[in-house]
Amino acid sequence: MGKPLKDWNIQINYGIKTGFNDAFIINGAKRQELISQDPKSAEIIRPILRGRDIKRYSYEFADLWLINIHNGVKEKGIKPIDINDYPAVRQHLDKFLPQLKKRQDKGDTPYNLRNCAYIEDFYKQKIIYPNMTKFLPFILDNKGFLTNQKCFIMTGEFLYFLVAFFNSSLFKFCFRDNFPELQGGTRELSKIFFEKIPVINVSEDIDFSFKKKVIELEYNKSKGLNTKSIELEIDELIFDLYKLSQEEKNTIGFIEIQ
């Protein structure tokens, strides 16, 4: 039922590829050190999530940060970051300069990240999910997290409904096998497979009804509370949208994989 995701008003993109994570991804202590040396450094150091950090409706922030020296977007008039404006960051990256120069994934200078036409999408509301996973977890991010290449981001319309649908028992029951299985039961959630998934059409009112449930669920998750009852309510709402019979609902059940 519905239409393939490729026909929805959404965009699916990879996380950021640095070409040399040891230089560009730093821990919280190094971030504080760079900011103490030059407060301006905070402008380009952003929190990052990895595939392993993504859970069902929640995440575990590992206190990792990306030095986002992006290469600009010429089509949008966004200029590349000039490393000379950030002396403390430059001093840090200079330690890795031989490796930075060898990268295939670099921008106009060895300090800049590769071109990323959708760099602004990381600061929009978005769904984040790992590219390889046993558990098919999805989160809705409103905090502007960056992600590494082990994640995908999805921006566009009706994201509250979509994150609820992707985390639902119906999605896992019907579409888990649409993604190729790798070693150890891991699934590959690549864009070429994801775009083929058909999803029922929804309205703004339906999206809003799911928004309330998702926000409540996320809050309870953040407080360490049990969320099974809310997840069951969401499952039931999705079952009803698809007009499933009671027998069909019972066949699917509640698929509790985190």
N, C-alpha and C positions, 0 to 999 in steps of 0.2 A: 504494500500500500504506500501511497505517497509518491515522491519523486526522488531521484538520486541526489545525493548531497552536492554533486558537481553543478546541479541546476539551482541550488539554493543561493541566496545572496550572502555567501560566506567565502572566506579565503583561508586556505591551509598552507602554512609555511614552516620550514625548518627553523630550529633554533640557530643561534649564532655559532659559526665555525671560526675559531681564532687562528688555526694553523699551528699554535704553540700554547697550549693551556697553561703551562708552567709559568709563563710570563704574565698572561692577561687575567688569569683567575687567581685571586688572592684570598686569604682568610681575614677575619675581622681584625685581628691584631695588626696585620700589615696595613689594612685600610686606615686604622687609627693612626698608625705611624706616618703614613703619607699625608693624611689630613693635618696632623700636628705640625709637619714640616711646611705645609702650604695648604691653608683652608680651601683654596680654590680646587684642590684635587677632588673634593666631594662632588663637584659638578659632573664628573665623568666616571665615578665609581658606583656601580649599580648592583643591587642584590640579584643573585642568579639561582635558578632552580635547575637541577639535573633530573634525568629520567627516574633515578632511584628515589628522589625526594617526593615524587608525586604519589599520593594515596587517594582513596576514594573520597571525594569531596574535601580533601585536606592535603596538607603538605608538611614535610619536616625540613625546616630551613637549616642548612648545615653551616650557616655563617660564612658563606662563600660569596665573593663579589667579583664582578667583571669590570675590568678597566675598558670602558666603552669608547675607544678612540676610533669612532666610526669614520667612514670614508665619504660621508655626505651622500646626497641624492641630487645629482645635477638637474634631473627633470623637475624637481620640486624646489630648486634654488637653495637647497640645504648644503652648506659648505662643509668640507672635511674638517675634523678636529685638528688643530695645529698643536703638535706636541710641545712646542716652545712656550705655549701659554700655561703649561703645567710642569714646571721644573722638577718638582719632587717625583712625579710620575715618570718623567723622562729619565731621571737618575736611576730609578728602579728598573726601567726597561733596558737601559744601556747595559746592564749586567748580562742581558740575553741577546745583545745585538747580533752576534754571529748567527744564532739560530733564527732570529727574526728576518734577517736578510735572505736566508735560504728558503723561507716559506713560499709555497705556491699560492697559499691563501693570504695575500696581503694587498693593501691598498696603494695609494700614491707614494707612500713612504714605507719603510720597514716597520714604523710604529703604528701605522693605520691598519685597521681590520679590512677585510675584503669588502667589496661593494655589496650593499644590502638595500635593495630598493624599497623594502617594507620595514625599515628600521623603526619607523614611527608606530607601527602596529604593536610593538612590544609595550607601548604606553597606553594602549586602548584596553577596554574590557576584552578579555579573551579566554578561551578554553585552552588549557595546557594538558598534554598527555604524553606519556613516554612512547618512543618509537618501537621499543621492544618490551614486552611485559607478559607475565603470566596472568595478571589480575585485571587488566583493562580498567585502570583507574583514571578518572578525569576530574579536574578542578576548574572552577571559574575564578579567574584572577582579576581583581580590581585594584591591585597595588602596584602595577607597573613592573613586575618581575621580568628580568631577562631570562632566557633559557639557553642551554648549550645545545649542541647538535643531536643530543640524545632525546630531544623532545620535539614535538610539533606544537604550533600555536594555531588556533582557529579564531578568526575575527568575523564580525558580520552581525546578522539579525538573529533574534530569537535564541540567544545563547543560554538563557535560564532554562528554557524547555530542552534545548539540546544537551546540556550537561546532565540534566535529570534523565533524559532518554538514554544517553550513553552509559550512565551508571546503573541503569535499570536492569531488572531480571529479564525483561523482554528482549532488550538489546543483546545481552549475553547469551540467552537461549537461542535466539534466531540467527545471530550474525557472528558469533565467535569463530565459527568455521570458515567465514569469508576471508579471514586473515591467515596466511600460511603459518603452519606450526614449525618452529625451529627446535633445536635441541633442548631437552628438559621441559617441554611443554610451553615454552615462550612463544608468543604470537608477535608477528611483525605488522605494525599498524601503519604501513606506508600509505602515502597519499593516493597512490594508484589503486589501492584496494578500498580505501576509505570513501573515495568519491563515488564509488558504485553503490554504496549502501542506500536503499530507498527509505525515506522517512516521511511519515504522514504530515500533510500540510497543517500548519497551525496559524492562529491569529495573534494579534497583540494582546488580546484579553486572555487567551490561553497561556501565552508566555508569562503574563503578569501573575496568573494564578500559581504557576510553577516558581516564579521569583520568590514569593512569600515562603514557600516550602523550602527552597534551596537556602535562602538566607537563614531561616530558623535552623536548618540542619547544620550548616557551616558553623553557626554560633555554638551549637551544642557540641560539635566536634572539637572546637577550639577550647572548650571547657572540660573536655574529657568525659562528656556525658554519653550515655547509650543513645544511639540514634536509630535503632532498628524500627521503632514504631513509625517514625517519620518516613523512613525508606519504604516501609510497607504501604504507607499512604500514597507515596509517589508512584510506586508500582501499580497500585489500584487505579490511580488517575490515568496512567498510561494504558493499562488494560482496557479501561472504559473508552478512552479515545479510539482505540483500535476495535472497539465493540466485540471483545472476546467473550465467549460463553464461560459459564462457571467451570465447565469441564476443561476448557483450554487454560483458564487461570490456574486450576489445580495441577494441570500437567506441567506448566512452567514453574510454579511455586516461587519461593524466594531464594534467589541465587546469591548467597552471601560470600562473595570473594572480594577481599579488600584490595 
